[in-house]
Amino acid sequence: MTKYAFSLLVTFFPLWLFAQQKHTLSGTLYDHAKGEPLVGATVHFDGTTIGDITDDKGRYSLAAPAGKYKLVVNYLGYQPIEKLITLDKAQTFDAKLKSDLTKLDAVVVRGEGQQAVDIRTPQMGVNKISSKKIKEIPAVLGEVDIIKSIQLLPGVTSNGEGDGGFNVRGGAGDQNLVLLDGATVYNTAHLFGFFSVFNADAISGIELYKGAAPAKYGGRASSVLNINHKDGEDDSIHLAGGIGILSSRLAVEGPTFKDKGTFLLAGRASYANVFLRLANFGSYAGFYDLNLKTDYRISDKDKIVLSGYFGDDSMELEDAFKNVYGNLSGTLAWKRAFNESVYGEMSLVFSRYRYNFQIFGQSIDWTAGVYDYKAGYDLAYAVNDKLNLDFGLSSIYHVFKPGDVVPTSPDSDINAFEVDQKYALENGVYTNAEHELSDKVTVQYGIRLSNFLRMGKEDISLYENDLPVYYNSELGIYESADPSGVKGYASGKVSKSFWYPEPRLGISVQLNPTSSVKAGYNRMVQYLHLISNTASITPLDVWAPSGQYIDPQIADQYAVGFFKNFKEEKYSLEIEAYYKTVQNRIDYIDGAELIAQERIETQILNGEARAYGLEVLLRKNQGRLTGWIAYTLAKSEQRALGGDAGGPGINKGEWYNTAYDRTHDLSVTGTLKVNEKWSLGGNFAFQTGRPVTYPNGKFEYNDLSVATYSQRNADRLPVYHRLDVSATLRPTPKKGKRWKGEWVFSVYNLYNRMNAASISFAENTDTGVNEATKTSIFGIIPSVTYNFKF
């Protein structure tokens, strides 16, 4: 660690010398009504080139020589602020901006819209969506869905209807780091993907990093989805909620501790069970979740924040199975503004993902899960108006429980057993700088040093020639090797360690006041692996750490892009091209057995992946009609060679499509404000069908018909497309009444497209002919939801 710390000090110490004897003005910008921090607001001194853009906490910092300035604050959809500042010492100025819903003049009609693209920052591949904008997007069964909203962005796809995960730039679902107030969310789905676990009433918005994620983030190879709970109102008690067809929600927020803090409490629950039981269906499905956030201002410089989430799903099919799964997380943070230039945050985080599966016919009860205990500290230093530095470190203690199987009846054929728990410690230290070299060139550079320790107590199987898998040349298949011995490690003893540097680099060159080109390189290392042979994240997935036989995934991504605002930022255009490679991407041998597998290394082969593509995002940010058009042309492939195990590898060692490869992906999203009462919304989605493996023939053996198959993922499901529409009615509230309500009428899949979730093949016993059967999840679904605020 000493040599790395020294090298970082040598790298960044000269930059500190840029700090001049200037005075700093800093502060935080909030939404006046909701108390949420405003991300991406512009702050500058009028008549100068000194300015800043608020970060994900709503913070800004300006440094300038002593003098008198006019401070100008702008944020699209809000009333601007102008204030005279006498800068003779370091100062703080916080402000709450009021919404400007109907700013009318003789020529232009403006309403609440989206932020124009930031052409100066080197950050690429990042999309930010506010909670308000998410709520305007039509969703299945009228339930606002954060995960479905990001699937409408370029470079982001799903694995089909009802899938609660997402894929970014050709990456797998497990390669996405999903954070809720810093806590890892391992499964983002309610009701097997029909809804997401994130309640839009409880969050302030989302940040999705598809490419060069800031150096503070690590642990996943594809993307980072950062979600934060909103701050509670600080003026009075407020209620908000909604009543839908299958679920309802309620949120309450307000001030606490004699106006020294705020709180937010939100909950959702579904009542699909009621309808199923009334219909004597014999099955049920449902979910509930709770969100909590509270803060307390200890002083003008210190604040403590506590937040948490708890959610559970339950589904039972009569006489078949029962599945219960859920997430639990809690975050305790101490935030301190040391002065106008230095801001620090220390956090303690706990998260748990647990799932249980019962198979009635076989009398099996299986429970598994993963537990994380995390501590971290982040420090931000605004050196001057041209240089910002970030430092930090974190440590996560992982506990993996692959499976505990218990028979539920005396006549069960299953004996009780427990797969050994696995333990690991994941550490990271980072530094990052955003440096304005000139009026036209800004660079962002940093490095993250990550370390992963596989720890005992654990018994690790040993194999002849260190090969847990070997190729049987006579049968032409890969088989599991039998252990030749066992090596035990005591509790806390390190069995395997990894060290990796993860450099990040980005540059932005401003071509003119409205456009720029950007380029970047990003390396991310992923030490956890999702053990699943399904294309999407399911409640039955098992997570496993890197170790003796499984190496970390190492992703390198290169990107270049063109960014432009035009028509006075009414429109914005973003074009990005990327190329990504992933080392040590595991794949599964044919016939792999993954559930409750004690020796998972005997079921996998090491491989590699690559993805490349072109993304286009055209947005209309202002006016009565706002929205975007997103298009992605992409390719995602992987391969697994035999290596030391011998043989040709999977698919004869050739590159083949990943299950999440989509050649074309188009989405169109729009919101039209008709008048003060009515607004309309709609989105259209089109994408190339998901890769699958179809049978291409059959042969007869002992009066049995045996199918033969094409190469892995060589075929595709039919093209997927649908159109969703919505209409929102906001009655004029009565004077003097705080109650505000709205009716949302929506139709999911307006023209009733029966998109294929899967296609199965079987022989017709009467005719002897093989037949294909298409399975679809959703047709047309109308819904109505009543939302209210008080």
VOLOZA-157066 format. One record per residue (C-alpha): residue in three letters; residue number from 0; x, y, z. Coordinates in steps of 0.1 Angstrom, whole numbers, always signed. Example, Ala and Ser with C-alpha at 12.3 -4.5 7.8 and 13.67 -1.06 7.14 Angstrom:
<sites>
ALA  0  +123  -45  +78
SER  1  +137  -11  +71
</sites>
This chain:
<sites>
MET  0  +0  +0  +0
THR  1  +29  +24  +8
LYS  2  +42  +24  -28
TYR  3  +7  +31  -42
ALA  4  +1  +59  -17
PHE  5  +35  +75  -25
SER  6  +28  +73  -63
LEU  7  -6  +90  -59
LEU  8  +10  +117  -38
VAL  9  +37  +123  -64
THR  10  +10  +125  -91
PHE  11  -14  +149  -75
PHE  12  +8  +171  -52
PRO  13  +18  +194  -80
LEU  14  -18  +201  -87
TRP  15  -22  +216  -53
LEU  16  +2  +243  -62
PHE  17  -24  +256  -86
ALA  18  -44  +267  -56
GLN  19  -42  +305  -55
GLN  20  -50  +329  -27
LYS  21  -86  +333  -37
HIS  22  -118  +333  -17
THR  23  -143  +305  -21
LEU  24  -181  +307  -24
SER  25  -198  +273  -19
GLY  26  -232  +259  -10
THR  27  -260  +235  -19
LEU  28  -291  +240  -41
TYR  29  -324  +224  -33
ASP  30  -359  +221  -47
HIS  31  -380  +245  -27
ALA  32  -411  +223  -26
LYS  33  -395  +189  -21
GLY  34  -362  +197  -4
GLU  35  -343  +175  -29
PRO  36  -308  +185  -40
LEU  37  -307  +198  -76
VAL  38  -282  +179  -97
GLY  39  -267  +197  -127
ALA  40  -277  +233  -119
THR  41  -254  +260  -133
VAL  42  -238  +285  -110
HIS  43  -215  +313  -122
PHE  44  -204  +349  -116
ASP  45  -219  +371  -142
GLY  46  -194  +386  -167
THR  47  -167  +361  -158
THR  48  -157  +325  -169
ILE  49  -159  +314  -133
GLY  50  -187  +288  -129
ASP  51  -196  +254  -116
ILE  52  -223  +227  -120
THR  53  -239  +211  -89
ASP  54  -229  +175  -82
ASP  55  -251  +146  -71
LYS  56  -255  +162  -37
GLY  57  -265  +195  -52
ARG  58  -232  +211  -41
TYR  59  -212  +238  -60
SER  60  -180  +257  -53
LEU  61  -166  +289  -69
ALA  62  -132  +304  -63
ALA  63  -123  +340  -73
PRO  64  -102  +369  -63
ALA  65  -116  +394  -38
GLY  66  -143  +417  -52
LYS  67  -180  +422  -58
TYR  68  -198  +398  -81
LYS  69  -233  +390  -93
LEU  70  -241  +353  -86
VAL  71  -264  +338  -112
VAL  72  -281  +304  -106
ASN  73  -300  +286  -133
TYR  74  -318  +253  -135
LEU  75  -342  +243  -162
GLY  76  -378  +245  -151
TYR  77  -370  +267  -120
GLN  78  -370  +304  -114
PRO  79  -334  +317  -117
ILE  80  -317  +334  -87
GLU  81  -294  +365  -89
LYS  82  -276  +377  -58
LEU  83  -249  +403  -52
ILE  84  -219  +388  -34
THR  85  -190  +407  -18
LEU  86  -163  +381  -18
ASP  87  -138  +392  +8
LYS  88  -136  +359  +27
ALA  89  -147  +323  +23
GLN  90  -185  +321  +23
THR  91  -215  +297  +21
PHE  92  -247  +304  +2
ASP  93  -274  +277  +1
ALA  94  -306  +283  -19
LYS  95  -340  +267  -26
LEU  96  -352  +272  -61
LYS  97  -389  +275  -69
SER  98  -405  +256  -97
ASP  99  -415  +277  -128
LEU  100  -442  +256  -143
THR  101  -456  +280  -168
LYS  102  -431  +307  -178
LEU  103  -448  +324  -207
ASP  104  -435  +351  -230
ALA  105  -445  +364  -265
VAL  106  -425  +338  -284
VAL  107  -416  +308  -263
VAL  108  -436  +285  -241
ARG  109  -414  +268  -215
GLY  110  -423  +241  -189
GLU  111  -405  +217  -167
GLY  112  -382  +197  -189
GLN  113  -348  +181  -189
GLN  114  -313  +194  -185
ALA  115  -293  +201  -217
VAL  116  -262  +180  -222
ASP  117  -231  +192  -203
ILE  118  -205  +197  -230
ARG  119  -177  +207  -207
THR  120  -174  +178  -183
PRO  121  -153  +149  -195
GLN  122  -178  +124  -181
MET  123  -192  +102  -208
GLY  124  -218  +75  -209
VAL  125  -239  +89  -180
ASN  126  -276  +95  -179
LYS  127  -296  +112  -152
ILE  128  -333  +111  -148
SER  129  -353  +129  -121
SER  130  -381  +112  -102
LYS  131  -406  +135  -117
LYS  132  -396  +125  -153
ILE  133  -397  +88  -144
LYS  134  -433  +92  -132
GLU  135  -443  +106  -166
ILE  136  -433  +74  -184
PRO  137  -462  +49  -190
ALA  138  -456  +16  -171
VAL  139  -472  -18  -169
LEU  140  -502  -19  -147
GLY  141  -498  +18  -140
GLU  142  -469  +12  -115
VAL  143  -441  +37  -120
ASP  144  -409  +17  -127
ILE  145  -374  +30  -124
ILE  146  -358  +0  -141
LYS  147  -382  +1  -170
SER  148  -374  +38  -175
ILE  149  -336  +33  -179
GLN  150  -343  +5  -205
LEU  151  -355  +34  -227
LEU  152  -320  +49  -228
PRO  153  -294  +41  -255
GLY  154  -271  +12  -246
VAL  155  -296  -3  -221
THR  156  -317  -33  -229
SER  157  -338  -59  -210
ASN  158  -340  -97  -214
GLY  159  -377  -96  -223
GLU  160  -410  -88  -209
GLY  161  -414  -91  -172
ASP  162  -376  -91  -166
GLY  163  -366  -69  -136
GLY  164  -329  -66  -145
PHE  165  -312  -47  -173
ASN  166  -281  -51  -195
VAL  167  -257  -22  -204
ARG  168  -235  -20  -234
GLY  169  -236  -58  -240
GLY  170  -229  -67  -204
ALA  171  -246  -93  -183
GLY  172  -271  -84  -156
ASP  173  -247  -93  -128
GLN  174  -221  -68  -142
ASN  175  -243  -39  -130
LEU  176  -236  -23  -96
VAL  177  -269  -11  -82
LEU  178  -267  +11  -52
LEU  179  -294  +25  -29
ASP  180  -277  +51  -6
GLY  181  -245  +32  -10
ALA  182  -260  -3  -3
THR  183  -257  -29  -29
VAL  184  -291  -42  -43
TYR  185  -285  -77  -56
ASN  186  -320  -82  -70
THR  187  -340  -53  -84
ALA  188  -372  -71  -92
HIS  189  -406  -75  -75
LEU  190  -430  -101  -88
PHE  191  -404  -118  -109
GLY  192  -396  -86  -129
PHE  193  -431  -71  -133
PHE  194  -422  -43  -110
SER  195  -389  -29  -96
VAL  196  -380  -26  -59
PHE  197  -375  +12  -61
ASN  198  -405  +33  -50
ALA  199  -405  +65  -71
ASP  200  -421  +84  -42
ALA  201  -390  +77  -20
ILE  202  -362  +86  -44
SER  203  -348  +118  -58
GLY  204  -337  +104  -91
ILE  205  -311  +81  -107
GLU  206  -276  +83  -122
LEU  207  -266  +56  -146
TYR  208  -229  +53  -156
LYS  209  -226  +32  -187
GLY  210  -189  +39  -193
ALA  211  -163  +58  -174
ALA  212  -177  +56  -139
PRO  213  -160  +78  -113
ALA  214  -131  +62  -95
LYS  215  -151  +60  -63
TYR  216  -172  +32  -78
GLY  217  -158  -3  -83
GLY  218  -168  -40  -81
ARG  219  -187  -44  -114
ALA  220  -176  -47  -150
SER  221  -204  -30  -169
SER  222  -222  -1  -152
VAL  223  -232  +17  -120
LEU  224  -268  +26  -112
ASN  225  -267  +51  -83
ILE  226  -300  +58  -65
ASN  227  -305  +80  -35
HIS  228  -335  +84  -12
LYS  229  -350  +119  -13
ASP  230  -348  +143  +17
GLY  231  -379  +148  +36
GLU  232  -398  +182  +36
ASP  233  -385  +207  +61
ASP  234  -415  +230  +63
SER  235  -445  +209  +74
ILE  236  -459  +173  +72
HIS  237  -467  +161  +37
LEU  238  -484  +130  +24
ALA  239  -482  +115  -11
GLY  240  -494  +82  -25
GLY  241  -513  +63  -51
ILE  242  -539  +36  -56
GLY  243  -535  +13  -85
ILE  244  -549  -19  -99
LEU  245  -525  -43  -82
SER  246  -507  -22  -56
SER  247  -509  +10  -36
ARG  248  -483  +32  -19
LEU  249  -481  +59  +7
ALA  250  -453  +83  +18
VAL  251  -452  +107  +47
GLU  252  -424  +133  +52
GLY  253  -417  +164  +73
PRO  254  -395  +181  +98
THR  255  -382  +166  +131
PHE  256  -361  +175  +161
LYS  257  -374  +211  +163
ASP  258  -366  +218  +127
LYS  259  -331  +204  +129
GLY  260  -339  +174  +108
THR  261  -363  +158  +84
PHE  262  -378  +123  +79
LEU  263  -393  +103  +50
LEU  264  -413  +71  +54
ALA  265  -427  +53  +24
GLY  266  -443  +20  +18
ARG  267  -459  -1  -10
ALA  268  -480  -33  -10
SER  269  -496  -54  -36
TYR  270  -530  -70  -33
ALA  271  -529  -95  -62
ASN  272  -534  -122  -36
VAL  273  -569  -109  -29
PHE  274  -581  -113  -65
LEU  275  -564  -148  -68
ARG  276  -581  -160  -36
LEU  277  -615  -146  -46
ALA  278  -611  -165  -78
ASN  279  -602  -197  -60
PHE  280  -571  -198  -82
GLY  281  -551  -218  -56
SER  282  -520  -197  -61
TYR  283  -509  -163  -49
ALA  284  -482  -137  -55
GLY  285  -475  -104  -38
PHE  286  -448  -80  -25
TYR  287  -443  -52  +0
ASP  288  -415  -28  +7
LEU  289  -406  +0  +31
ASN  290  -383  +30  +27
LEU  291  -370  +52  +55
LYS  292  -347  +83  +56
THR  293  -341  +107  +84
ASP  294  -314  +133  +91
TYR  295  -303  +155  +120
ARG  296  -282  +186  +117
ILE  297  -257  +185  +146
SER  298  -242  +218  +136
ASP  299  -239  +241  +106
LYS  300  -211  +218  +94
ASP  301  -223  +184  +105
LYS  302  -253  +162  +96
ILE  303  -261  +126  +104
VAL  304  -283  +107  +79
LEU  305  -299  +73  +85
SER  306  -317  +55  +57
GLY  307  -330  +20  +50
TYR  308  -350  -3  +28
PHE  309  -368  -36  +34
GLY  310  -388  -56  +9
ASP  311  -401  -91  +4
ASP  312  -418  -111  -24
SER  313  -438  -142  -21
MET  314  -452  -164  -48
GLU  315  -468  -198  -45
LEU  316  -481  -222  -72
GLU  317  -506  -247  -57
ASP  318  -491  -282  -52
ALA  319  -459  -271  -70
PHE  320  -436  -246  -52
LYS  321  -433  -216  -30
ASN  322  -407  -188  -34
VAL  323  -399  -161  -9
TYR  324  -371  -136  -15
GLY  325  -362  -100  -6
ASN  326  -336  -72  +1
LEU  327  -327  -55  +33
SER  328  -303  -25  +36
GLY  329  -294  +2  +60
THR  330  -270  +32  +57
LEU  331  -257  +54  +85
ALA  332  -237  +85  +72
TRP  333  -219  +114  +89
LYS  334  -215  +143  +65
ARG  335  -192  +172  +74
ALA  336  -183  +204  +56
PHE  337  -149  +211  +70
ASN  338  -148  +245  +53
GLU  339  -161  +260  +20
SER  340  -137  +238  +0
VAL  341  -136  +205  +17
TYR  342  -165  +181  +22
GLY  343  -163  +146  +38
GLU  344  -187  +117  +43
MET  345  -182  +86  +64
SER  346  -207  +58  +60
LEU  347  -215  +24  +75
VAL  348  -237  +2  +53
PHE  349  -254  -32  +56
SER  350  -272  -51  +29
ARG  351  -287  -85  +26
TYR  352  -303  -105  -2
ARG  353  -320  -137  +9
TYR  354  -341  -162  -9
ASN  355  -361  -194  -1
PHE  356  -375  -220  -25
GLN  357  -397  -249  -15
ILE  358  -406  -277  -39
PHE  359  -437  -294  -25
GLY  360  -435  -326  -46
GLN  361  -400  -334  -35
SER  362  -404  -320  +0
ILE  363  -374  -297  -3
ASP  364  -368  -264  +15
TRP  365  -338  -245  +1
THR  366  -325  -212  +16
ALA  367  -295  -191  +4
GLY  368  -283  -155  +4
VAL  369  -255  -130  +5
TYR  370  -247  -105  +33
ASP  371  -225  -73  +30
TYR  372  -209  -52  +57
LYS  373  -194  -20  +44
ALA  374  -175  +10  +58
GLY  375  -162  +39  +37
TYR  376  -150  +75  +37
ASP  377  -151  +100  +9
LEU  378  -135  +134  +7
ALA  379  -141  +161  -19
TYR  380  -117  +191  -22
ALA  381  -125  +221  -44
VAL  382  -89  +234  -49
ASN  383  -100  +263  -70
ASP  384  -125  +270  -98
LYS  385  -104  +249  -122
LEU  386  -95  +219  -101
ASN  387  -116  +195  -80
LEU  388  -101  +165  -62
ASP  389  -118  +134  -47
PHE  390  -103  +108  -24
GLY  391  -117  +79  -6
LEU  392  -115  +43  +6
SER  393  -140  +15  +14
SER  394  -140  -20  +27
ILE  395  -168  -47  +22
TYR  396  -169  -79  +42
HIS  397  -189  -104  +21
VAL  398  -207  -135  +35
PHE  399  -220  -159  +9
LYS  400  -245  -186  +19
PRO  401  -248  -208  -13
GLY  402  -275  -231  +1
ASP  403  -291  -248  +31
VAL  404  -313  -277  +20
VAL  405  -338  -292  +45
PRO  406  -364  -320  +38
THR  407  -399  -309  +48
SER  408  -414  -344  +53
PRO  409  -401  -377  +67
ASP  410  -406  -395  +34
SER  411  -385  -370  +14
ASP  412  -357  -385  -7
ILE  413  -335  -356  +1
ASN  414  -311  -356  +31
ALA  415  -305  -323  +49
PHE  416  -272  -307  +40
GLU  417  -256  -272  +39
VAL  418  -232  -259  +13
ASP  419  -202  -243  +30
GLN  420  -204  -206  +35
LYS  421  -178  -185  +17
TYR  422  -162  -153  +30
ALA  423  -143  -125  +13
LEU  424  -130  -90  +20
GLU  425  -131  -64  -8
ASN  426  -111  -32  -4
GLY  427  -106  -1  -25
VAL  428  -88  +32  -23
TYR  429  -92  +59  -50
THR  430  -83  +94  -61
ASN  431  -98  +114  -89
ALA  432  -92  +148  -104
GLU  433  -113  +170  -127
HIS  434  -90  +197  -141
GLU  435  -99  +225  -165
LEU  436  -67  +230  -184
SER  437  -80  +258  -205
ASP  438  -113  +274  -216
LYS  439  -118  +246  -241
VAL  440  -101  +215  -226
THR  441  -111  +197  -194
VAL  442  -96  +164  -183
GLN  443  -107  +139  -157
TYR  444  -81  +114  -144
GLY  445  -79  +91  -115
ILE  446  -71  +56  -103
ARG  447  -87  +31  -81
LEU  448  -66  +4  -64
SER  449  -88  -26  -55
ASN  450  -79  -56  -34
PHE  451  -99  -88  -28
LEU  452  -91  -114  -1
ARG  453  -108  -149  -2
MET  454  -110  -160  +34
GLY  455  -117  -190  +56
LYS  456  -132  -208  +74
GLU  457  -133  -230  +43
ASP  458  -122  -263  +29
ILE  459  -110  -260  -7
SER  460  -110  -291  -30
LEU  461  -78  -300  -47
TYR  462  -77  -316  -82
GLU  463  -51  -335  -102
ASN  464  -31  -310  -123
ASP  465  -52  -282  -107
LEU  466  -80  -290  -132
PRO  467  -116  -291  -118
VAL  468  -129  -297  -153
TYR  469  -115  -320  -180
TYR  470  -124  -329  -216
ASN  471  -136  -365  -223
SER  472  -124  -370  -259
GLU  473  -142  -403  -263
LEU  474  -176  -388  -255
GLY  475  -168  -353  -268
ILE  476  -180  -335  -236
TYR  477  -166  -317  -206
GLU  478  -169  -335  -173
SER  479  -164  -326  -136
ALA  480  -132  -339  -120
ASP  481  -132  -357  -87
PRO  482  -113  -341  -59
SER  483  -79  -356  -51
GLY  484  -78  -339  -17
VAL  485  -89  -310  +5
LYS  486  -70  -281  +19
GLY  487  -85  -264  +49
TYR  488  -82  -228  +59
ALA  489  -90  -215  +94
SER  490  -114  -187  +101
GLY  491  -99  -154  +89
LYS  492  -71  -171  +70
VAL  493  -65  -158  +35
SER  494  -67  -185  +8
LYS  495  -63  -163  -22
SER  496  -57  -126  -28
PHE  497  -59  -103  -58
TRP  498  -46  -67  -64
TYR  499  -56  -46  -94
PRO  500  -52  -10  -104
GLU  501  -82  +5  -122
PRO  502  -72  +37  -141
ARG  503  -99  +61  -153
LEU  504  -92  +88  -179
GLY  505  -115  +112  -198
ILE  506  -110  +144  -219
SER  507  -134  +170  -232
VAL  508  -125  +194  -260
GLN  509  -150  +222  -265
LEU  510  -153  +230  -302
ASN  511  -175  +260  -298
PRO  512  -200  +273  -271
THR  513  -225  +246  -280
SER  514  -206  +215  -289
SER  515  -177  +193  -278
VAL  516  -159  +160  -284
LYS  517  -150  +136  -256
ALA  518  -129  +105  -253
GLY  519  -123  +82  -224
TYR  520  -108  +49  -211
ASN  521  -121  +30  -181
ARG  522  -110  -2  -163
MET  523  -133  -19  -138
VAL  524  -126  -52  -119
GLN  525  -154  -75  -107
TYR  526  -147  -100  -80
LEU  527  -182  -114  -76
HIS  528  -198  -138  -101
LEU  529  -235  -147  -106
ILE  530  -238  -184  -108
SER  531  -268  -188  -132
ASN  532  -274  -202  -166
THR  533  -304  -181  -173
ALA  534  -302  -149  -193
SER  535  -318  -126  -166
ILE  536  -314  -122  -129
THR  537  -339  -145  -111
PRO  538  -346  -151  -74
LEU  539  -328  -184  -76
ASP  540  -294  -170  -86
VAL  541  -264  -177  -65
TRP  542  -235  -153  -60
ALA  543  -199  -166  -56
PRO  544  -166  -149  -49
SER  545  -134  -151  -69
GLY  546  -109  -175  -55
GLN  547  -86  -204  -62
TYR  548  -103  -215  -95
ILE  549  -123  -184  -104
ASP  550  -104  -152  -115
PRO  551  -119  -117  -113
GLN  552  -136  -102  -144
ILE  553  -115  -74  -159
ALA  554  -133  -50  -181
ASP  555  -116  -24  -203
GLN  556  -138  +1  -222
TYR  557  -128  +28  -247
ALA  558  -153  +54  -258
VAL  559  -154  +85  -280
GLY  560  -184  +109  -285
PHE  561  -198  +141  -299
PHE  562  -221  +163  -278
LYS  563  -241  +193  -289
ASN  564  -268  +217  -276
PHE  565  -288  +237  -302
LYS  566  -317  +261  -305
GLU  567  -308  +277  -271
GLU  568  -305  +243  -254
LYS  569  -340  +234  -265
TYR  570  -325  +203  -282
SER  571  -294  +182  -274
LEU  572  -276  +155  -293
GLU  573  -253  +128  -279
ILE  574  -234  +103  -301
GLU  575  -211  +78  -285
ALA  576  -191  +49  -298
TYR  577  -176  +23  -275
TYR  578  -155  -9  -275
LYS  579  -153  -31  -244
THR  580  -134  -63  -236
VAL  581  -139  -85  -205
GLN  582  -113  -110  -193
ASN  583  -123  -141  -172
ARG  584  -159  -141  -181
ILE  585  -170  -176  -170
ASP  586  -194  -198  -190
TYR  587  -210  -232  -182
ILE  588  -203  -266  -196
ASP  589  -233  -284  -212
GLY  590  -255  -300  -186
ALA  591  -241  -279  -157
GLU  592  -257  -284  -123
LEU  593  -256  -251  -104
ILE  594  -282  -252  -76
ALA  595  -267  -261  -42
GLN  596  -235  -270  -59
GLU  597  -207  -275  -34
ARG  598  -179  -274  -61
ILE  599  -190  -248  -86
GLU  600  -156  -248  -102
THR  601  -164  -282  -117
GLN  602  -192  -267  -138
ILE  603  -175  -238  -155
LEU  604  -149  -228  -181
ASN  605  -130  -196  -182
GLY  606  -137  -173  -212
GLU  607  -137  -138  -225
ALA  608  -163  -113  -239
ARG  609  -164  -83  -261
ALA  610  -189  -57  -270
TYR  611  -190  -27  -293
GLY  612  -216  -3  -305
LEU  613  -228  +32  -315
GLU  614  -254  +51  -294
VAL  615  -274  +81  -304
LEU  616  -296  +102  -281
LEU  617  -316  +131  -294
ARG  618  -336  +150  -267
LYS  619  -361  +178  -267
ASN  620  -356  +195  -234
GLN  621  -380  +224  -234
GLY  622  -415  +233  -243
ARG  623  -449  +216  -241
LEU  624  -435  +185  -258
THR  625  -404  +170  -242
GLY  626  -388  +136  -246
TRP  627  -361  +117  -264
ILE  628  -352  +93  -293
ALA  629  -326  +67  -284
TYR  630  -310  +43  -309
THR  631  -283  +17  -304
LEU  632  -264  -4  -330
ALA  633  -244  -30  -311
LYS  634  -228  -64  -309
SER  635  -220  -85  -278
GLU  636  -201  -118  -280
GLN  637  -182  -142  -258
ARG  638  -162  -174  -261
ALA  639  -147  -200  -238
LEU  640  -117  -220  -250
GLY  641  -107  -253  -235
GLY  642  -74  -240  -221
ASP  643  -56  -264  -197
ALA  644  -88  -285  -196
GLY  645  -82  -294  -232
GLY  646  -108  -299  -259
PRO  647  -123  -273  -283
GLY  648  -141  -253  -256
ILE  649  -177  -242  -258
ASN  650  -192  -238  -292
LYS  651  -159  -252  -307
GLY  652  -140  -222  -292
GLU  653  -157  -198  -316
TRP  654  -172  -164  -307
TYR  655  -210  -166  -302
ASN  656  -237  -142  -293
THR  657  -243  -135  -257
ALA  658  -279  -140  -245
TYR  659  -282  -102  -242
ASP  660  -269  -93  -277
ARG  661  -292  -68  -295
THR  662  -282  -56  -329
HIS  663  -308  -28  -331
ASP  664  -325  -11  -301
LEU  665  -348  +19  -307
SER  666  -370  +38  -282
VAL  667  -390  +69  -285
THR  668  -403  +86  -253
GLY  669  -424  +118  -251
THR  670  -446  +139  -228
LEU  671  -470  +165  -241
LYS  672  -486  +191  -218
VAL  673  -520  +197  -235
ASN  674  -531  +223  -210
GLU  675  -531  +230  -172
LYS  676  -552  +199  -166
TRP  677  -542  +173  -192
SER  678  -509  +158  -202
LEU  679  -502  +129  -225
GLY  680  -473  +104  -225
GLY  681  -461  +76  -247
ASN  682  -431  +54  -255
PHE  683  -424  +31  -283
ALA  684  -398  +3  -280
PHE  685  -383  -18  -307
GLN  686  -354  -43  -305
THR  687  -338  -72  -322
GLY  688  -350  -106  -308
ARG  689  -330  -122  -280
PRO  690  -304  -149  -291
VAL  691  -315  -185  -284
THR  692  -305  -220  -293
TYR  693  -330  -239  -315
PRO  694  -330  -276  -324
ASN  695  -320  -281  -360
GLY  696  -327  -318  -365
LYS  697  -334  -351  -347
PHE  698  -324  -388  -348
GLU  699  -340  -420  -337
TYR  700  -324  -441  -309
ASN  701  -341  -472  -294
ASP  702  -375  -458  -305
LEU  703  -367  -425  -289
SER  704  -366  -392  -308
VAL  705  -335  -372  -298
ALA  706  -331  -336  -309
THR  707  -299  -321  -322
TYR  708  -291  -284  -317
SER  709  -275  -256  -336
GLN  710  -245  -237  -323
ARG  711  -250  -219  -290
ASN  712  -272  -187  -294
ALA  713  -271  -190  -332
ASP  714  -309  -183  -335
ARG  715  -331  -155  -323
LEU  716  -366  -149  -310
PRO  717  -388  -127  -332
VAL  718  -383  -89  -332
TYR  719  -397  -73  -300
HIS  720  -418  -41  -302
ARG  721  -447  -24  -283
LEU  722  -463  +10  -278
ASP  723  -474  +24  -244
VAL  724  -496  +55  -239
SER  725  -509  +74  -209
ALA  726  -531  +104  -201
THR  727  -529  +123  -168
LEU  728  -557  +145  -155
ARG  729  -549  +170  -128
PRO  730  -581  +187  -116
THR  731  -578  +223  -105
PRO  732  -573  +222  -67
LYS  733  -598  +241  -46
LYS  734  -585  +274  -32
GLY  735  -571  +270  +3
LYS  736  -570  +233  +0
ARG  737  -536  +215  +3
TRP  738  -550  +183  -13
LYS  739  -539  +177  -48
GLY  740  -548  +147  -69
GLU  741  -544  +133  -103
TRP  742  -557  +104  -124
VAL  743  -534  +85  -146
PHE  744  -549  +64  -174
SER  745  -525  +42  -192
VAL  746  -524  +14  -218
TYR  747  -494  -9  -219
ASN  748  -488  -26  -253
LEU  749  -515  -6  -271
TYR  750  -518  -27  -302
ASN  751  -516  -60  -283
ARG  752  -484  -73  -297
MET  753  -478  -108  -283
ASN  754  -440  -107  -280
ALA  755  -423  -140  -276
ALA  756  -408  -146  -241
SER  757  -396  -180  -253
ILE  758  -403  -206  -279
SER  759  -402  -243  -270
PHE  760  -401  -274  -293
ALA  761  -418  -307  -287
GLU  762  -430  -337  -308
ASN  763  -467  -340  -314
THR  764  -475  -375  -301
ASP  765  -504  -378  -326
THR  766  -486  -368  -358
GLY  767  -450  -373  -348
VAL  768  -441  -339  -361
ASN  769  -420  -315  -341
GLU  770  -439  -283  -332
ALA  771  -429  -249  -319
THR  772  -449  -232  -291
LYS  773  -445  -195  -284
THR  774  -450  -182  -248
SER  775  -460  -146  -243
ILE  776  -463  -128  -210
PHE  777  -482  -95  -217
GLY  778  -507  -85  -243
ILE  779  -526  -52  -240
ILE  780  -530  -40  -204
PRO  781  -551  -10  -195
SER  782  -548  +5  -161
VAL  783  -559  +35  -140
THR  784  -541  +49  -110
TYR  785  -550  +77  -86
ASN  786  -521  +97  -72
PHE  787  -524  +123  -44
LYS  788  -504  +148  -24
PHE  789  -512  +166  +8
</sites>
